[in-house]
Amino acid sequence: MPDIELFSFEACPFAQRTRMMMIEKGIDCSLTEVDLYNKPDWWKELSPHGKVPLIRHNGEIVYESRIINEYLEDVFPDPPLLPKNSQRRALARIWIDYCDTYFLPALHKLIGDRHDEDKQRENRAAVAEKFLFIENEGLKKLGRGPFFMGEEITLVDLQFMPFIERFPCYEELWGADIPDECSRLREWIKSMEQRESHRKTVNTLEFHMQRYEKYNKAA
Ligand SMILES: N[C@@H](CCC(=O)N[C@@H](CS)C(=O)NCC(=O)O)C(=O)O
C-alpha cells in the first residue's frame, strides 16, 4: 500500500489540483472519496475543517490544496514543478496566490449574486478584467508558453486549470466570458487540455452543469 493517502471528492476543483499533482509527479497514492454531503465520523475526526483535499503521509496530515502541492514539491522534487531561480519561483507563487485571492473570489461573486442582475453586470466585467490581467501581466510577460510560466508546467498551471475546466458553466449560467483579446489564454487552455494530468482527472461539461445548476435552483 502506498504511504500517501489522498482524500478527495470527484467534483471538487481544489482536490483536482492535488490529483493532477500526483499524476505530474508520478506519485503512487491511495485515493479515498469522501461523501461531503454525508460526512462519515472518521472524516470529521481526521479533517480539522472537514474539507478535501487532505493527504496523510507517514501518518501525518496536510491539507489546503496549495499547501499540499507545495509539500509534495518539497518531498518529491523530481520532476520539478516550481522554477529553480528564486525570482521566478516568487513569480510562480504570486500567480498561485492571484488565483485564490483575486480570480476565484470574482468567480464566486457570480454565484453569490445570481439573483441580482445589476450586480451581475459588474461581476461579469470584474471576471473579464481578471482574465485580461492574466493575459497581459501573466502569460505575455512570463514566457512564450505553452504553460503559464513558459516551457515547463508548474504548480501555477495546476492551480488554475480545474477552474478553467468549469468556466463554461459560468458562461452558460451567468453570461461570463473570456475576452476576445485573451489569445494566449486560449492557447494555454489548449495545452493544458492535452496534458495527461488533466485528461485523467477531467469531467464532462454535463457533469459540472448538474452541480452548478443546483445553485440556480437554490434560493
Ligand atoms: N481552500 C481549500 C478549499 C477546499 C474546499 O473548499 N473543498 C470543498 C469541496 S470543493 C469541501 O471540502 N467542502 C466541504 C465543506 O466545506 O464542508 C483548498 O484549497 O483546499
The ligand as a MOL file (V3000), in Angstrom:
LIG
                    3D

  0  0  0     0  0            999 V3000
M  V30 BEGIN CTAB
M  V30 COUNTS 20 19 0 0 0
M  V30 BEGIN ATOM
M  V30 1 N -9.0720 26.3540 0.4140 0
M  V30 2 C -9.3860 24.9520 0.3220 0
M  V30 3 C -10.7760 24.7860 -0.2390 0
M  V30 4 C -11.2300 23.3190 -0.2480 0
M  V30 5 C -12.7480 23.2080 -0.3710 0
M  V30 6 O -13.4820 24.2120 -0.2860 0
M  V30 7 N -13.2350 21.9730 -0.5670 0
M  V30 8 C -14.6730 21.7560 -0.5890 0
M  V30 9 C -15.0920 20.8700 -1.7560 0
M  V30 10 S -14.7740 21.6180 -3.3220 0
M  V30 11 C -15.0690 20.9920 0.6650 0
M  V30 12 O -14.3720 20.1260 1.1120 0
M  V30 13 N -16.2370 21.3390 1.2120 0
M  V30 14 C -16.7740 20.6550 2.3620 0
M  V30 15 C -17.1050 21.6000 3.4650 0
M  V30 16 O -16.8630 22.8120 3.3450 0
M  V30 17 O -17.6340 21.1330 4.4670 0
M  V30 18 C -8.3170 24.2540 -0.5310 0
M  V30 19 O -7.7240 24.9280 -1.3920 0
M  V30 20 O -8.0480 23.0600 -0.3210 0
M  V30 END ATOM
M  V30 BEGIN BOND
M  V30 1 1 1 2
M  V30 2 1 2 3
M  V30 3 1 2 18
M  V30 4 1 3 4
M  V30 5 1 4 5
M  V30 6 2 5 6
M  V30 7 1 5 7
M  V30 8 1 7 8
M  V30 9 1 8 9
M  V30 10 1 8 11
M  V30 11 1 9 10
M  V30 12 2 11 12
M  V30 13 1 11 13
M  V30 14 1 13 14
M  V30 15 1 14 15
M  V30 16 2 15 16
M  V30 17 1 15 17
M  V30 18 2 18 19
M  V30 19 1 18 20
M  V30 END BOND
M  V30 END CTAB
M  END
